[in-house]
Amino acid sequence: MAAAIGALGLLATGLLGHILMGVFGCAGLALGLLNTRLVQRSVSRATITENPSKRALAFNAVGRLAIITVIAFGLALLVRPDGFGVFAGLAVFQFIITASTAGTVVKELRQQ
């Protein structure tokens, strides 16, 4: 889904003369996907142990989000105005992941 939206974003921004903004939007989508993969890896590592540390998971999340934020701000500031597309990509990815999760939860609730 993110790849299809990224391709549409590239097409739209290309038609508007800001193809680089579309590229940075795709970078934002990729950062969101990377964050999701790192969350999955972190949770799977934590659940292997008998007593997973909530504190370790929290620090891991804060560090991961801090790195993604620094990357996003760096891109936005270095390549203005098109670099701000990274924030659009991150926002769109959050919408996709939230809608996907909500759809799964609604489906399970209907089955119960």
C-alpha positions as CSV (number, residue, x, y, z in Angstrom):
1,M,0.0,0.0,0.0
2,A,2.8,2.4,0.9
3,A,4.6,1.7,-2.4
4,A,1.4,2.4,-4.4
5,I,0.8,5.7,-2.5
6,G,4.5,6.6,-3.0
7,A,4.2,6.1,-6.7
8,L,1.1,8.2,-6.9
9,G,2.8,10.9,-4.9
10,L,5.8,10.8,-7.2
11,L,3.4,11.2,-10.2
12,A,1.5,14.0,-8.6
13,T,4.5,16.0,-7.4
14,G,6.2,15.4,-10.8
15,L,3.2,16.9,-12.6
16,L,3.3,19.9,-10.2
17,G,7.1,20.4,-10.9
18,H,8.3,19.2,-7.5
19,I,9.5,15.6,-8.2
20,L,12.1,15.9,-5.4
21,M,9.3,16.5,-2.9
22,G,7.8,13.2,-4.1
23,V,11.1,11.5,-3.6
24,F,11.3,12.8,-0.1
25,G,7.7,11.7,0.5
26,C,8.8,8.2,-0.5
27,A,11.7,8.6,1.9
28,G,9.2,9.4,4.7
29,L,7.2,6.3,3.8
30,A,10.4,4.3,4.0
31,L,11.3,5.7,7.4
32,G,7.8,4.8,8.6
33,L,8.3,1.2,7.3
34,L,11.7,1.0,8.9
35,N,10.3,2.1,12.2
36,T,7.6,-0.5,12.0
37,R,10.1,-3.3,11.2
38,L,12.4,-2.1,14.1
39,V,9.4,-2.2,16.5
40,Q,8.6,-5.7,15.4
41,R,12.2,-6.8,16.0
42,S,12.3,-5.1,19.3
43,V,9.1,-6.6,20.6
44,S,10.0,-10.1,19.4
45,R,13.4,-9.8,21.2
46,A,11.7,-8.6,24.4
47,T,9.0,-11.3,24.4
48,I,11.7,-14.1,24.2
49,T,12.6,-13.4,27.8
50,E,10.4,-14.6,30.6
51,N,10.1,-11.1,32.1
52,P,10.3,-8.5,29.3
53,S,11.5,-5.1,30.4
54,K,9.0,-2.4,29.7
55,R,11.7,0.2,30.5
56,A,14.0,-1.2,27.8
57,L,11.2,-1.2,25.3
58,A,10.4,2.4,26.1
59,F,14.0,3.6,25.8
60,N,14.3,1.7,22.5
61,A,11.2,3.4,21.2
62,V,12.4,6.9,22.3
63,G,15.8,6.3,20.7
64,R,14.3,5.0,17.5
65,L,11.9,7.9,17.2
66,A,14.6,10.5,18.0
67,I,16.8,9.1,15.2
68,I,13.9,9.2,12.7
69,T,13.0,12.8,13.8
70,V,16.6,14.0,13.4
71,I,16.7,12.4,9.9
72,A,13.4,14.0,8.9
73,F,14.3,17.5,10.2
74,G,17.7,17.2,8.6
75,L,16.3,16.5,5.2
76,A,13.6,19.1,5.6
77,L,16.1,21.8,6.5
78,L,18.8,20.8,4.0
79,V,16.6,20.6,1.0
80,R,14.0,23.3,1.4
81,P,11.1,23.4,0.4
82,D,11.0,19.9,-1.1
83,G,12.6,18.2,1.9
84,F,9.4,18.8,3.8
85,G,7.9,16.0,1.8
86,V,9.5,13.6,4.3
87,F,7.0,14.7,6.9
88,A,4.1,14.1,4.4
89,G,5.5,10.6,3.8
90,L,5.7,9.9,7.6
91,A,2.2,11.2,8.1
92,V,0.7,9.2,5.2
93,F,2.5,6.1,6.6
94,Q,1.0,6.6,10.0
95,F,-2.5,6.9,8.4
96,I,-1.9,3.7,6.5
97,I,-0.8,1.7,9.5
98,T,-3.6,3.1,11.7
99,A,-6.2,2.3,9.1
100,S,-4.8,-1.1,8.6
101,T,-4.8,-1.8,12.3
102,A,-8.3,-0.4,12.9
103,G,-9.6,-2.5,10.0
104,T,-8.2,-5.7,11.5
105,V,-9.6,-4.8,15.0
106,V,-13.1,-4.1,13.5
107,K,-13.0,-7.3,11.6
108,E,-12.2,-9.3,14.7
109,L,-14.9,-7.5,16.7
110,R,-17.5,-8.4,14.1
111,Q,-16.5,-12.1,14.3
112,Q,-17.0,-12.1,18.0
